[in-house]
Amino acid sequence: MSIENQKTIGDDEYQYPNEEYVAETTPPDEQQPAEPKPANFFVRFVQNNKRITAVIAVVLIVLVAFKLMSSHRSKSIDAPPPPAQPVAQQPVQSVSAPDPEMMSKLDALKQDEQSSQTTISQLQNQLQDVRNQLNQTSVQQSQLNQAMAALVDQMKQLGQSIQSEETKKSAPAKKSAPTAPPVVFHLKAIVPGRAWIISNDGLSESVSVGDPVPQYGTVKVVDANRGMVLMSSGKVIGYGANDR
């Protein structure tokens, strides 16, 4: 390095503190604003530290972008969905303003239902009346059957009485015909519990209590002490003319 350059450098180094001294000793009214110095310092710093400046710029850009994205997300989350309100309001409007034609149809259906219920109740009442009439008819039928049975009995009795009257009327004609003489029994012999009888036509029988005798009935008593046989018809068979 030459001597002149050294002198120049020495002068420059010597002048820098002088300038500071002058700046410090200058009165406040005469001082100028030191705005260019920070700008020059920033420019010098950027020129001398380009890599650091680029890194800082990238970091700042990333931070700004992240801030913008986070604010946008928070707004999108906090904001309520706009289509929810109009969708909820549409059915309310449809309910508040029903279709008159549909309402008239509903009223007609209600009236039809009421008339149907009335008709059903009337039919039920009529059915109950029919059941009551059937019960009364069954009771009357039972009474009629009883009356018919009584009438049949009366008809039978009337037929029997008519038949007996006819028999009585026809009896004299039969009497006019010749009839056989009545059979008369006489006692032939008797012992305790048994008797021997003989009829007027020569029929002889040995009888005891319970034996039948033609036209006399059955034997009720055989009385050996009295010499008689008592019959169920009330007749008594004895010896000879005592038979009665």
ChimeraX attribute file (.defattr): number of C-alpha atoms within 10 A of each C-alpha:
attribute: neighborCount
match mode: 1-to-1
recipient: residues
	/A:1	5
	/A:2	7
	/A:3	8
	/A:4	9
	/A:5	10
	/A:6	11
	/A:7	11
	/A:8	12
	/A:9	12
	/A:10	11
	/A:11	11
	/A:12	12
	/A:13	11
	/A:14	11
	/A:15	12
	/A:16	11
	/A:17	11
	/A:18	12
	/A:19	11
	/A:20	11
	/A:21	11
	/A:22	11
	/A:23	14
	/A:24	11
	/A:25	10
	/A:26	12
	/A:27	9
	/A:28	9
	/A:29	6
	/A:30	8
	/A:31	11
	/A:32	9
	/A:33	7
	/A:34	8
	/A:35	8
	/A:36	9
	/A:37	10
	/A:38	10
	/A:39	11
	/A:40	11
	/A:41	11
	/A:42	12
	/A:43	12
	/A:44	11
	/A:45	13
	/A:46	14
	/A:47	11
	/A:48	11
	/A:49	11
	/A:50	11
	/A:51	11
	/A:52	12
	/A:53	14
	/A:54	12
	/A:55	11
	/A:56	12
	/A:57	12
	/A:58	12
	/A:59	12
	/A:60	12
	/A:61	12
	/A:62	12
	/A:63	12
	/A:64	12
	/A:65	12
	/A:66	12
	/A:67	12
	/A:68	12
	/A:69	12
	/A:70	12
	/A:71	12
	/A:72	12
	/A:73	12
	/A:74	11
	/A:75	11
	/A:76	11
	/A:77	10
	/A:78	9
	/A:79	9
	/A:80	10
	/A:81	9
	/A:82	8
	/A:83	8
	/A:84	9
	/A:85	10
	/A:86	9
	/A:87	10
	/A:88	10
	/A:89	10
	/A:90	10
	/A:91	11
	/A:92	10
	/A:93	10
	/A:94	10
	/A:95	9
	/A:96	8
	/A:97	9
	/A:98	10
	/A:99	11
	/A:100	9
	/A:101	9
	/A:102	10
	/A:103	11
	/A:104	11
	/A:105	12
	/A:106	12
	/A:107	12
	/A:108	12
	/A:109	12
	/A:110	12
	/A:111	12
	/A:112	12
	/A:113	12
	/A:114	12
	/A:115	12
	/A:116	12
	/A:117	12
	/A:118	12
	/A:119	12
	/A:120	12
	/A:121	12
	/A:122	12
	/A:123	12
	/A:124	12
	/A:125	12
	/A:126	12
	/A:127	12
	/A:128	12
	/A:129	12
	/A:130	12
	/A:131	12
	/A:132	12
	/A:133	12
	/A:134	12
	/A:135	12
	/A:136	12
	/A:137	13
	/A:138	12
	/A:139	12
	/A:140	12
	/A:141	12
	/A:142	12
	/A:143	12
	/A:144	13
	/A:145	12
	/A:146	12
	/A:147	12
	/A:148	12
	/A:149	12
	/A:150	12
	/A:151	12
	/A:152	12
	/A:153	12
	/A:154	12
	/A:155	12
	/A:156	12
	/A:157	12
	/A:158	12
	/A:159	12
	/A:160	12
	/A:161	12
	/A:162	12
	/A:163	12
	/A:164	12
	/A:165	12
	/A:166	11
	/A:167	11
	/A:168	11
	/A:169	11
	/A:170	11
	/A:171	11
	/A:172	10
	/A:173	9
	/A:174	10
	/A:175	9
	/A:176	8
	/A:177	8
	/A:178	7
	/A:179	8
	/A:180	6
	/A:181	8
	/A:182	10
	/A:183	13
	/A:184	18
	/A:185	27
	/A:186	22
	/A:187	23
	/A:188	18
	/A:189	16
	/A:190	23
	/A:191	13
	/A:192	11
	/A:193	13
	/A:194	17
	/A:195	24
	/A:196	17
	/A:197	23
	/A:198	19
	/A:199	15
	/A:200	12
	/A:201	11
	/A:202	10
	/A:203	11
	/A:204	15
	/A:205	15
	/A:206	13
	/A:207	19
	/A:208	20
	/A:209	16
	/A:210	13
	/A:211	12
	/A:212	15
	/A:213	15
	/A:214	11
	/A:215	12
	/A:216	18
	/A:217	16
	/A:218	19
	/A:219	23
	/A:220	17
	/A:221	17
	/A:222	22
	/A:223	16
	/A:224	15
	/A:225	9
	/A:226	9
	/A:227	17
	/A:228	21
	/A:229	28
	/A:230	19
	/A:231	21
	/A:232	15
	/A:233	12
	/A:234	13
	/A:235	15
	/A:236	20
	/A:237	26
	/A:238	22
	/A:239	18
	/A:240	11
	/A:241	9
	/A:242	11
	/A:243	15
	/A:244	12
